[in-house]
Amino acid sequence: MSSFKLSTEIRYYNQLPEFIQEFSVTKDDLIITNEVIYDNSFKLYGTDWNVLFQEAYGLGEPNDKMINKLIADAQKKKYNRIIAVGGGTVIDIGKLLSLQGVDDVLDVLYGKVPIKKGKTLIVLPTTCGTGSEVTNISILEDTTNKVKKGIVHQYLFPDFAVLVPELLKGLPFKFFAFSSVDALIHAIESYLAPKSNPMTELFGVKAMELIINTYKDVAEKGQQAAYENIGKVLLASTYAGIAFGNTGVGAVHALSYPLGGKYHVAHGEANYAFFDAVMKKYDEVNPTGKITQIKEIIAGILDLPAGGNAFAELNVLINKLVPRKPLREYGMKADDLAPFTKNAMEQERLMINNYVPFTADDVLKIYKDLY
């Protein structure tokens, strides 16, 4: 059975004032963002905004302590809607703050309280990778157990995803590179997932085309080409989010979670660390299945001659933007190999989406090879 659902309404504006005017944004809305983003966006168009800055509650990706402090301060304010303006961390926090009756986010993570919709959530992404603006997933770290987990529920879908390319113009190139690689991985993992279907494939393939063609431009013309194409890559991120929001992602994400959880490696960079190795394993186990289609698609976008190694050439291209590092350079130790393997295998909601099944031995070998 094929299944496709999109619960979020998507709007596209060239400039932020168009959004502010059409959505009638006022001090009755609560804006969750980062101060540097705020200074270069909303602050330019008024001063009477109701704002919480995410970094005031902790640095890095979302964790229970950070979110609980934000929840406590948000509860002291009066507001009708939440407007989350930022990358994956801010968007995931916005999703959780939009829920009703939550004091401790770990109660939601471990199913101790029912999930109920509270506030209207409007999301404006300022990176081009997570696709979180159109998914019902929020990722956070349980700091006590030092593990990253995902909360998945229909009430976590944002009500509106608002795409404004202007908000990405100041994105540092490194963040552009890793966030867009994240989107590319979403598109590819979605295409290979068991729940993949003609609708999700349509969005996934378009995302691949937009991102890989942008990489070719950057490799030829330099980093400025990334910003010339930023609107296209922002769309690609949303397309990939629509695709994997319906199919899920797999082993690349499962293996990256322990690295991100323990050593605080940014999500896109952590995924990139495992992407090539996972694809090689897929191709090794079942080279004649659906992976042949994805290789043909990538080869076509890269203009490779017949018989060209699509994944290898894609890896070469990405490495021109950001070289992939061995895991030890992130601080990972040999003692981490066994617990990381156990943690990855426990990511069952991800592992069930693999192109081919992975055993613990398969996962351990990948960690060892990349270490």
C-alpha positions as CSV (number, residue, x, y, z in Angstrom):
1,M,0.0,0.0,0.0
2,S,1.2,3.5,-0.9
3,S,0.6,6.3,1.6
4,F,1.1,10.0,1.4
5,K,0.1,12.8,3.7
6,L,1.0,16.5,4.1
7,S,-0.6,18.2,7.1
8,T,1.4,21.4,6.9
9,E,0.4,24.4,4.8
10,I,3.4,25.8,2.9
11,R,3.9,29.4,2.1
12,Y,6.7,31.0,0.1
13,Y,7.8,34.6,0.3
14,N,10.8,36.4,-1.2
15,Q,11.0,38.9,1.7
16,L,10.2,38.7,5.4
17,P,7.9,41.8,5.5
18,E,5.5,40.0,3.2
19,F,5.1,37.2,5.8
20,I,4.8,39.7,8.7
21,Q,2.0,41.6,7.0
22,E,0.1,38.6,5.6
23,F,0.2,36.7,8.9
24,S,-0.5,39.9,11.0
25,V,2.4,39.2,13.3
26,T,2.2,41.2,16.6
27,K,3.4,41.0,20.2
28,D,0.6,38.6,20.7
29,D,2.8,36.0,19.0
30,L,5.7,34.3,20.7
31,I,8.8,34.2,18.5
32,I,11.4,31.5,19.3
33,T,14.7,32.2,17.5
34,N,18.4,33.0,17.9
35,E,19.6,36.5,18.7
36,V,21.8,36.8,15.6
37,I,18.9,35.7,13.4
38,Y,16.5,38.1,15.2
39,D,18.9,41.0,14.7
40,N,19.0,40.4,11.0
41,S,15.3,39.8,10.5
42,F,12.5,40.7,12.8
43,K,14.4,43.5,14.6
44,L,14.8,45.3,11.3
45,Y,11.0,45.5,10.9
46,G,10.0,46.6,14.4
47,T,10.9,46.4,18.1
48,D,7.7,45.4,19.8
49,W,8.2,41.6,19.4
50,N,7.6,38.9,22.1
51,V,10.8,36.9,21.8
52,L,12.7,34.1,23.5
53,F,16.3,33.4,22.4
54,Q,17.1,29.7,22.3
55,E,20.8,30.0,23.1
56,A,20.0,31.7,26.4
57,Y,18.8,28.2,27.6
58,G,21.7,26.2,26.3
59,L,24.0,25.7,23.3
60,G,23.9,22.9,20.7
61,E,21.1,20.7,19.7
62,P,17.9,20.3,21.8
63,N,18.0,18.5,25.1
64,D,15.6,18.0,27.9
65,K,17.2,20.6,30.2
66,M,17.2,23.3,27.5
67,I,13.6,22.6,26.5
68,N,12.2,22.5,30.1
69,K,13.7,25.9,30.9
70,L,12.2,27.3,27.7
71,I,8.8,25.8,28.6
72,A,8.9,27.3,32.1
73,D,9.6,30.8,30.7
74,A,7.1,30.4,27.8
75,Q,4.4,29.6,30.4
76,K,4.9,33.0,32.0
77,K,4.0,34.7,28.8
78,K,0.6,35.3,27.0
79,Y,0.5,34.5,23.3
80,N,-1.7,33.1,20.7
81,R,0.8,31.5,18.3
82,I,4.3,30.3,18.3
83,I,6.6,31.4,15.5
84,A,9.8,29.3,15.4
85,V,12.5,31.0,13.3
86,G,15.7,29.0,13.0
87,G,17.4,25.7,12.2
88,G,16.5,22.2,13.4
89,T,17.0,23.0,17.1
90,V,14.7,26.0,17.2
91,I,12.1,24.2,15.0
92,D,12.1,21.1,17.2
93,I,11.8,23.2,20.3
94,G,8.9,25.1,18.7
95,K,7.1,21.9,18.1
96,L,7.3,20.8,21.7
97,L,6.3,24.2,23.0
98,S,3.2,24.1,20.9
99,L,1.9,21.1,22.9
100,Q,-0.5,21.5,25.8
101,G,0.1,20.6,29.4
102,V,3.8,19.8,29.2
103,D,6.1,20.7,32.1
104,D,8.8,18.1,31.6
105,V,9.6,17.1,28.0
106,L,10.9,13.7,29.2
107,D,7.3,12.9,30.1
108,V,6.4,13.3,26.5
109,L,9.5,11.4,25.3
110,Y,8.7,8.4,27.4
111,G,4.9,8.4,27.0
112,K,4.1,9.5,30.6
113,V,1.6,12.2,29.5
114,P,-0.7,12.3,26.5
115,I,0.3,14.5,23.6
116,K,-2.2,17.3,23.0
117,K,-2.2,20.2,20.6
118,G,-1.9,23.6,22.3
119,K,-0.9,26.5,20.1
120,T,-0.8,27.2,16.4
121,L,2.8,26.7,15.2
122,I,4.4,28.7,12.3
123,V,7.9,27.6,11.3
124,L,10.4,29.7,9.3
125,P,13.5,27.6,8.6
126,T,16.8,29.5,8.4
127,T,18.9,26.5,7.2
128,C,18.4,24.2,4.2
129,G,18.6,20.7,5.7
130,T,16.3,19.4,8.4
131,G,13.0,19.5,6.5
132,S,11.5,19.7,10.0
133,E,9.1,22.4,8.9
134,V,7.0,19.7,7.3
135,T,7.5,16.7,9.5
136,N,5.9,15.4,12.7
137,I,9.2,14.5,14.4
138,S,11.1,16.3,17.2
139,I,14.6,15.1,18.2
140,L,16.1,15.8,21.6
141,E,18.8,14.5,23.9
142,D,18.0,12.8,27.2
143,T,20.9,14.3,29.1
144,T,20.7,11.8,31.9
145,N,21.0,8.8,29.7
146,K,23.1,10.6,27.0
147,V,21.0,9.4,24.2
148,K,19.2,11.1,21.3
149,K,15.6,10.1,20.7
150,G,12.8,11.2,18.5
151,I,9.2,12.0,19.4
152,V,6.8,11.3,16.5
153,H,3.2,12.4,16.6
154,Q,0.6,14.0,14.3
155,Y,0.3,17.0,16.6
156,L,4.0,17.9,16.0
157,F,3.3,18.8,12.4
158,P,3.6,22.6,12.1
159,D,0.5,24.4,11.0
160,F,2.4,26.5,8.6
161,A,5.9,26.2,7.0
162,V,7.0,29.6,5.7
163,L,9.9,29.6,3.3
164,V,11.8,32.9,3.0
165,P,15.1,32.6,1.1
166,E,16.1,36.0,2.5
167,L,16.5,34.4,5.9
168,L,19.3,32.1,4.6
169,K,21.5,34.8,3.0
170,G,23.8,35.0,6.0
171,L,24.2,31.3,6.6
172,P,27.9,30.4,6.9
173,F,29.1,28.1,4.1
174,K,29.9,25.2,6.5
175,F,26.3,25.3,7.8
176,F,25.0,25.5,4.3
177,A,27.1,22.5,3.3
178,F,26.2,20.2,6.2
179,S,22.5,21.2,6.3
180,S,22.1,20.6,2.6
181,V,23.9,17.3,2.8
182,D,21.4,16.4,5.5
183,A,18.5,17.1,3.1
184,L,20.2,15.1,0.3
185,I,20.5,12.1,2.7
186,H,16.8,12.5,3.6
187,A,15.9,12.3,0.0
188,I,18.1,9.3,-0.7
189,E,17.1,7.4,2.4
190,S,13.5,8.1,1.7
191,Y,13.8,6.8,-1.8
192,L,15.3,3.5,-0.6
193,A,12.9,3.1,2.4
194,P,10.3,0.2,2.3
195,K,7.5,2.8,2.5
196,S,8.8,4.7,-0.6
197,N,6.1,5.3,-3.2
198,P,5.6,7.3,-6.4
199,M,4.5,10.4,-4.5
200,T,7.4,10.5,-2.1
201,E,9.8,9.6,-4.9
202,L,8.7,12.6,-6.9
203,F,9.7,15.0,-4.1
204,G,12.9,13.1,-3.2
205,V,14.2,13.1,-6.8
206,K,13.5,16.8,-7.2
207,A,15.4,17.5,-4.0
208,M,18.4,15.4,-5.2
209,E,18.4,17.3,-8.5
210,L,18.3,20.8,-6.9
211,I,21.0,20.0,-4.3
212,I,23.4,18.1,-6.5
213,N,23.2,20.7,-9.3
214,T,24.0,23.4,-6.7
215,Y,27.0,21.4,-5.5
216,K,28.2,21.2,-9.1
217,D,27.8,25.0,-9.4
218,V,29.8,25.5,-6.2
219,A,32.6,23.2,-7.3
220,E,32.9,25.1,-10.5
221,K,32.2,28.7,-9.4
222,G,33.1,28.8,-5.7
223,Q,31.1,29.3,-2.5
224,Q,29.1,32.3,-3.7
225,A,27.2,29.9,-6.0
226,A,25.6,28.4,-2.9
227,Y,23.9,31.7,-2.0
228,E,22.9,32.3,-5.6
229,N,21.0,29.0,-5.4
230,I,19.8,29.3,-1.8
231,G,16.1,29.5,-2.7
232,K,16.3,26.3,-4.7
233,V,18.1,24.5,-1.9
234,L,15.6,25.7,0.7
235,L,12.8,24.2,-1.5
236,A,14.9,21.0,-1.9
237,S,15.1,20.7,1.9
238,T,11.3,21.0,2.2
239,Y,10.8,18.5,-0.7
240,A,13.1,16.0,1.1
241,G,11.2,16.7,4.3
242,I,7.9,15.9,2.7
243,A,9.4,12.7,1.3
244,F,11.0,11.3,4.5
245,G,8.1,12.6,6.6
246,N,6.0,10.0,4.8
247,T,8.6,7.1,4.5
248,G,11.0,7.6,7.4
249,V,14.8,7.5,7.2
250,G,17.1,4.6,8.1
251,A,20.6,3.4,9.1
252,V,22.5,6.7,8.3
253,H,20.4,8.5,10.9
254,A,20.5,5.6,13.4
255,L,24.3,5.4,13.3
256,S,24.6,9.1,13.6
257,Y,22.5,9.6,16.7
258,P,25.1,8.1,19.2
259,L,27.8,10.3,17.8
260,G,25.6,13.4,17.9
261,G,24.3,12.6,21.4
262,K,27.6,12.0,23.1
263,Y,30.0,14.3,21.2
264,H,27.5,17.0,20.2
265,V,28.2,16.7,16.5
266,A,25.7,18.7,14.5
267,H,23.0,16.5,13.0
268,G,23.9,17.1,9.3
269,E,27.6,16.6,9.9
270,A,27.0,13.4,11.9
271,N,24.8,12.0,9.1
272,Y,27.4,12.8,6.5
273,A,30.0,10.8,8.5
274,F,28.0,7.6,7.8
275,F,26.3,8.2,4.5
276,D,28.9,6.7,2.1
277,A,29.6,3.7,4.3
278,V,25.9,2.8,4.7
279,M,25.3,3.2,0.9
280,K,28.3,0.9,0.2
281,K,26.8,-1.7,2.6
282,Y,23.4,-1.5,0.9
283,D,25.0,-1.9,-2.5
284,E,27.1,-4.8,-1.3
285,V,24.2,-6.7,0.1
286,N,21.6,-6.1,-2.7
287,P,23.2,-4.4,-5.7
288,T,20.4,-5.4,-8.1
289,G,17.4,-4.0,-6.2
290,K,16.0,-0.5,-6.0
291,I,19.4,0.9,-5.3
292,T,20.1,0.6,-9.0
293,Q,17.4,3.2,-9.6
294,I,19.0,5.7,-7.2
295,K,22.4,5.2,-8.7
296,E,20.9,5.9,-12.2
297,I,19.3,9.0,-10.9
298,I,22.4,10.3,-9.3
299,A,24.6,9.3,-12.3
300,G,22.2,11.2,-14.5
301,I,22.4,14.4,-12.4
302,L,26.2,14.1,-12.3
303,D,26.4,13.5,-16.1
304,L,28.4,10.3,-15.5
305,P,29.3,8.0,-18.4
306,A,27.7,4.6,-18.5
307,G,29.2,2.4,-15.8
308,G,30.2,5.3,-13.6
309,N,30.2,4.8,-9.9
310,A,27.5,7.2,-8.8
311,F,27.9,7.0,-5.0
312,A,31.7,7.3,-5.3
313,E,31.5,10.3,-7.6
314,L,28.9,12.0,-5.4
315,N,31.2,11.5,-2.4
316,V,34.0,13.1,-4.3
317,L,31.8,16.1,-5.1
318,I,30.6,16.6,-1.5
319,N,34.2,16.3,-0.3
320,K,35.1,19.3,-2.4
321,L,32.6,21.3,-0.3
322,V,33.4,19.8,3.2
323,P,35.9,16.9,3.6
324,R,34.5,14.0,5.7
325,K,36.5,13.3,8.9
326,P,37.2,10.0,10.7
327,L,35.1,9.5,13.8
328,R,38.1,9.8,16.1
329,E,38.4,13.5,15.1
330,Y,35.1,14.1,16.8
331,G,36.4,12.7,20.1
332,M,35.1,9.2,19.6
333,K,37.1,6.5,21.4
334,A,37.5,2.8,20.8
335,D,35.5,2.1,24.0
336,D,32.5,3.8,22.3
337,L,32.3,1.1,19.5
338,A,30.2,-1.4,21.4
339,P,27.8,1.0,23.2
340,F,27.4,3.0,20.0
341,T,26.4,-0.2,18.2
342,K,23.9,-1.1,20.8
343,N,22.4,2.4,20.8
344,A,22.1,2.4,17.0
345,M,20.4,-1.0,16.9
346,E,17.9,0.3,19.5
347,Q,16.8,3.0,17.1
348,E,14.1,0.6,15.8
349,R,11.9,3.3,14.2
350,L,14.8,4.0,12.0
351,M,16.3,0.6,11.4
352,I,13.0,-0.8,10.1
353,N,13.4,1.7,7.2
354,N,16.6,0.2,5.9
355,Y,17.0,-0.8,2.3
356,V,18.4,-4.1,3.6
357,P,18.4,-5.3,7.2
358,F,21.5,-4.5,9.3
359,T,22.8,-6.8,12.1
360,A,24.8,-5.5,15.1
361,D,27.9,-6.9,13.4
362,D,27.2,-4.8,10.3
363,V,26.9,-1.7,12.4
364,L,30.0,-2.4,14.5
365,K,32.0,-2.9,11.3
366,I,30.9,0.4,9.9
367,Y,31.9,2.2,13.2
368,K,35.3,0.4,13.2
369,D,36.0,1.2,9.5
370,L,35.1,4.9,10.0
371,Y,36.9,5.2,13.3
